[in-house]
Amino acid sequence: MSFLKTLNRLLVFREPEMPQYEFEAGREDQRSTGKRGPSQAGKQVGGAPGDNTAFEKKQAESRRLNAILKENRPLSTSLDENERLLKEIFREPDNKDIVFRPFSIGTQKPRRALLVFFDGLVDTNRQNLSILQPLMLFADLRPDREPVSENGPGTAGKEAREGLAKRISEALLPGNEVSPVGTVREVVEDVLSANTALLVDGLDTALLIETKAWATRGVGTPQVEAVIRGPQEAFTEQIRMNVTLVRKTLRRSSLVTEFLPVGRMSPRQCAVMYLDDIANPALVAEVKRRLKSIEADYVNETGILEQFIEDTPGAPAPQTLATERPDRVAAGLVEGRVAILVDGNPWALIVPTTFFSLMQAAEDAYDRWPFGTYTRFVRYLGLGLALLLPGSYVALVTYHHEFLPTELLLAFTGAREPVPFPSLVEVLLMEGAFELIREAGVRIPGAVGTTLGIVGALILGQAAVAANIVSPILIIIVALTALGSFTIPNFPFSNTVRMYRFVYIALGAVLGLFGILIGLFVHLALTARLTSFGVPFLAPLTPVTRGAPDYLWRGPVWEQEQRPDYLDPLRRRRQPRISRGWTRRRQKDDGRPGGR
């Protein structure tokens, strides 16, 4: 019977019991009364549903405060009421880093005011010099300009209150950015963004003052998209700095930056950047619509954000282009694309993107076009090796001996003779070992990871061959596959190729080359169905377009006259037909007909 009970407990799911413990309030009530009555017993977590427990009271209080933020409750003209509500929202006095700084504005009739900010996130020196000192010492407002009626503060008309708020922001606050707001939610969100909120008694408007001073990382060099020739600047975790880097690279008045909050629990600022005179307005509107429609609690990284805005989130291939380089963002904006930056993340997303954009490196634009074309074909060769080489090896060794020359077939057979495993198991062992080495090298910090990747692969491969577990030819196959995957410039797309590789290995082991061809056909068909913000993923190859010469090969820069027409930009022409004006003048002087 005990065996059956044990088996029943292992197989049948039972909801775990809630732990029984008391809140501090329950213990205080028990100490004050000297006994434990029904009200104190109800303060245990895990009591019967519907009990008026402290846990349920806490839930109700949280829902009430969240409802205040969602309904955009306006601020009151009473400073005490605003202070009480903000203290409840920020959980004061339990929350120790929120600061409520009361003071008096030094008018002829002093007026109470309040600063709300987070200690450690703001520049206190800027607060003292730009807010407190002007308001407390130099706020000599004449009585006829003060919006105070005979009944006291808070009873003046709306125009008078707006006049005081305007005078304070324009004449008494020397800070660069001062924004008046009228709702509790706007005050809370801006204070959480490291700014200072100024509330004045009698005003139903708060002034949000730029006082950010959190620690930030300086502009460094790109770690993933490093180049030999080209700018050596990379994005940081501060969104304002990232926007500045893009503006420094692309100096144009039509460059628009819109900030949108994303996330419900902890809203993150997202910057949407585009050229207003080039980008398609429908594309810009679609990007903003998708960002505004995200209903997630916490979105703090571009890798999370792209999964919310992709056309087909279940597809393994990325449908946005992630980059850490401001110059690459500027190049995408000039073509008519849209860039998305997230506060606290050193990566930007460029949309829409295509397969050929993922195969382009940041250095392509800075190399001469013959070498750029050559390197692109090398990448496509590496893509083919990384995707198909192991599966083709399994198919040839297992099924298609007639495809191999006699000498090569004898070499394969002789090398595999002492190996006790079939080719499929052999390939899976080495590919799995290489994936383990690669993952371990990424997780180990610093130069130790690089050393582990090199030494581990050498020792493991040599030991496997010496123990007759794998053949020496397979070591060459795996090494070429790894080198091919490293030639793919986009890291998320390289990860996609790594996953698809095992699919082709399985197809080659089951159906041979015929299975690999079927897999390629299905793979291409599924890829052709993908879109990125409505743009076909394989454009401009399918559907074929005319205005995109820089996709499969690297054309000369003076021949790239048109922007990609699959983006449908407002201005199709990028440069005139004869962009090298000095050749036109020289040909005119020589009396020869014009040309390129």
MARTI-461704 format. One record per residue (C-alpha): y, x, z. Coordinates in steps of 0.1 Angstrom, whole numbers, plus 5000, padded with zeros to 4 digits. Layout:
YXZ/...
***
This chain:
500050005000/502450285008/501850434974/502750104957/505850074978/506850424969/506250354932/508150034934/511150214949/511050474922/510850234893/512949934904/516749984905/518549884936/522249894940/523150164966/524550034998/528250105006/528850345034/530150195066/533250355080/536450235095/540050285084/542450445107/544250105111/541049955125/540650235151/544250195162/543849825166/540649885186/542450125209/545349895214/543149585223/540449775241/537749575223/536449505188/536949155175/536348995142/539549125127/538749485135/535149455124/536349335090/538149665084/534849835075/534249925039/531149745026/531649425045/530749085031/532648985000/535748785006/536448925040/540049005048/539349375051/541749655050/540149775018/540949445001/544449455015/544949795000/543649664967/546049374968/548949604976/548149834947/547949544923/551349404935/553049744930/551449784896/552549444886/556149534895/555949824871/554349624843/556849334845/559849564841/561549434872/565349494871/567049694897/568949524924/572649574933/571549644969/570850004975/568749925005/566549694984/566049954956/565250224982/562650014999/560949924967/560850284954/559550404987/556650154984/555950254949/555950634957/553850574989/556450715012/556150845040/552450935032/553651105000/555351425013/556751574981/558951274971/562551314984/565051034990/568451204995/571150965008/574851065005/578250915001/580450934970/583751074980/585950794967/588950654987/586550394999/583250585004/580350434986/576650494995/574350654970/570850784968/569051064949/565351024942/563351324930/560151534935/560451854955/559352144934/559851974900/563651984899/566252254900/567952214933/570852444924/571552224894/571451924916/573952074941/576352194914/576051914888/575451604910/576151634947/579251854946/581151654920/580251324936/580851424972/583951644968/585751554935/585051184930/588751074934/588450734919/591550514922/591150184939/592049994908/589050154890/586450084916/584349784909/584549644944/585749294951/587249174983/583749064995/582449424995/580149634973/577749454951/579949144945/582049274916/581549154881/579049304856/581849464835/583249634866/579849764876/579249894841/582650054842/581850254874/578450364860/580150484828/582850664847/580350844870/578250954840/581151064818/583651204843/581751314873/578351444862/578651764841/574951764833/573851774796/571651454797/572551144817/570850814808/571650474824/568550244829/568249904845/564549864855/562350004882/559750124858/562150344839/563250504871/559750574883/558650714849/561650944847/561351074883/557651154875/558851354845/560751584869/564251424865/566551294892/567450934896/570950844910/571350494926/574650364938/575250074962/576649784943/575249894909/572149744893/571950054870/570450394878/571550714862/568650944852/569751304852/567951594835/566951844862/563551974851/562652304866/558852334867/557152664859/556352704822/554552964801/556653164777/556153164740/553153384732/551053484702/548453254686/545053304701/542953104676/545053114644/546053474645/547353624613/548053974601/551153884581/553353594593/555153464624/553553554657/554753254677/552552984692/553152654710/553352634748/552552364773/556252234774/556951974747/560652054746/559952414738/557452314711/559952084695/562452364696/560052604679/559552354651/563252304647/563952674647/561452704618/562552394599/566352374601/567052034585/569251744597/566651494585/564051624609/563451334633/561751364667/560751044685/559251044720/556650784729/554850744762/551050734759/548750634788/549050364815/548250544847/550050864840/552150834808/552451144788/555351204764/554251234728/556651374702/556351234667/558051464642/558751394605/561251444578/563051114573/563951184537/560451294527/557751124548/556550784538/557950524562/554650334562/552850644574/555450704601/555150344613/551350354613/551350674634/553750514660/551750184660/548550364668/550150564696/551750264711/548550064710/546550314731/545350144763/543950434782/544850544817/545150914811/545651094778/546651454785/545351654755/545451634717/541651654716/541551324735/544451174716/542951234682/539851034691/542050734699/544050744666/541350854640/540350604613/536650664620/536250804656/532450804653/532451064624/531651424634/534251564611/537851584625/540351364607/543451534620/544551894617/545052074650/547252384650/548952604675/551452744650/555052604645/555152744610/552152544599/553652224614/556852294594/554852344562/553052014568/556351824575/557751964542/554851814523/555451474539/553051474568/553651374604/553251594634/552251474669/552851684700/551651604735/553551724766/551451974786/549352084756/549952384733/548452224702/549951984676/548251734654/549151704617/548251374600/547051284575/544651564567/541951624541/538751844538/540752104518/543452124545/540752204571/539552484549/542952644546/544052924569/547552974583/547853304564/547153154530/550853094524/551853454531/549253624509/549653684472/548053404452/545153604436/543953724469/544553384485/542353224459/539653484464/539653434502/539353054498/536253094476/534853324503/535353054528/533652794506/530753044502/530653084540/530652704544/527652674521/525752954539/526452804574/525352464563/522452514540/520952864544/518552804573/517352474559/516852624524/514852914539/512552674557/512052474525/511352774503/508952944527/507052614534/506952434501/508552614472/506952954468/507252924430/511052944433/510953304447/510353614426/506953774432/508254084450/510553874472/507653634480/505453924490/508154064512/508553724529/504853694534/504354044547/507254004572/505953674585/502253774587/502253884624/504453584634/502353314651/504853024646/505652824615/508952874598/510552564614/509752674649/510853024641/514252914628/514852674656/514052944682/516553184667/519252924660/518952784695/519153134710/522253214689/523852884701/523152984737/524753324732/527753174715/528252914743/527753174770/530253404754/532853134753/532353034790/532453394803/536153504806/537853794790/536254084772/532954034790/532253734767/532753934735/530554204748/527853954758/527953804723/527454134705/525054304728/523053984736/522553914699/521454274691/519054304721/517653954717/517053994679/515454334682/513254224711/512153914692/511254114661/509354374682/507354104699/506453944666/508053624676/510253604645/510353794613/513054054604/514153844574/514953554597/517353784617/519253844584/519253464577/520653384611/523253654609/524453544575/524653184588/526653294618/529053494596/529453194573/530352964602/532953214614/534753204580/535652834585/539252854597/539352524616/537352544648/536552174653/535352154617/533152464623/531552284652/530751994629/529052234604/526952374633/525652024641/524951934605/522952264601/520152134622/519951814602/519452014570/516852234588/514851914596/515151784561/514052114546/511052114569/509951764561/510851714524/511752064512/514552114488/514251744477/515151644513/518051884513/519351734481/518951384495/520851494526/523651644505/523951324485/524151104517/526451354533/528951354504/528850984502/529650934538/532351204537/533951034506/534250714527/536250884554/540050844555/542850994575/545550734581/544550574549/544350894528/540850974514/539251264531/538251434499/541651384482/542851514457/539351584444/538251224448/540151024439/541651274414/545351324416/547851544397/550451654422/548451874444/547752214428/547152394462/543852264474/540752424459/542452744449/545652904459/548152854430/551353064425/554152944447/556552904417/554152654401/553852424432/556452194419/555151864433/554251754468/550751604473/550951264456/548151124478/550751134506/553150914486/556251094498/559750964492/560551274472/557751394449/559351704435/559352004458/561152254435/562452254399/560152344370/561752684367/562152784403/562753154397/566353124385/566753484378/564153464350/566153184334/569253404333/567453704320/565753504292/569153364283/570653714281/567753834260/567953544236/564353434243/563253074249/562952964285/559652974303/558053034336/
***
